[in-house]
């Protein structure tokens, strides 16, 4: 799913801007944003609006200076994990293609 086609996220962001949401709790950071840039932009938007962001998997809130630094580290690691998974899938596909085509 792309960053541009996320109706639930779009509705949540509208509710944030209306002031009806003050805290966002996510199961994992990589469920919120699809890339490091997307996560950082969302976090900046939430911070500007004084919205607390909490990730259950990481067990952290990101409204403090320390929390924001940890947010960036965790987000970067999540993006690295996604990239490595993509690379492994591509490599596996190439190996299978090579085995079939000889």
N, C-alpha and C positions, 0 to 999 in steps of 0.2 A: 504494500500500500504506500502511496507516495505522501509526501508532506502536504500536498495540495488537496488531497481527497480524504479528509478526516472530519466528518460532520460532528462527531461527539466532541472532539477537541475544539472545533470552531465554536460550538455551543457553549462549552466551558469557558472559553476565552471571552465570549460575549457576556456571560454571567459575571466573570471577573471584572470586566470593564463597567458593568452596571453596579458593582459593589455587593452583589448577592453571594459571592464566594470570598472568603477570607483565608482559607487554608486549602491547599491541594495536596492530597495524599495519593501517591502512586505505589503500585506494587514493586516496580523496578524502574529505574531511570530510562532504560532503553525502551520501555513501553510508552513513555511520554514523547520523546523526540526520536526522529529517524536518523539523525546525524549529529555529530558534535556541534556543528554550527546551529542546527535547529534547536538543540537542547539549550545551548548558551543564549540564543535569542529569546527562547521562552523564559528561561530563568531571569534574564535581564528585564523582560516585560513584567514578570511577577514581582520582582524586587522593586521596580519603579512604582508599582501599584500597592506596595506593602502587603503582598500576598505571601504567606508562609508556604514553603514547599517541603514536603516530607516524603522520603522514600523508605518504604517498609523493608525491602531487601537489604539495603545498606544500613538501615537503622539510624538514619540521620535526618536532621532538619537542616535546611540551608538558609536560614534567615540571619545567621551570625557570620562574622568575617571568617572564622575557622570553617564553618559549614560551607560557605561559598567556595573556599579554596578546595575543600574536599569534593565538592560538587564537580569542579572542573577536572580534578584528577580521576574521579570515578567515571565521569562522562567520557573522558579520553580513553580510559581502559575499556569501556563498553564499546566504543567505536572500534578500537583495535580488535576486540574479540569478534565483532561482526565482520570486519575486513578479513581477518584470518580465516573465518568460516567460509566466506565467499571464495577466498583463494584456494582453500582445500577442495571445495566443491568443483571449481574450475579445473584444478589439477587432476582430480579424480575423473572428470569428464574427458579430459585430454588423454589420460592413460587408457581409459576404456575405448575411446575412439581409435587410439593407436593399436590396441590389442585386436580390435575388430578388423582394422584395415591393414594390419601387419606391417 
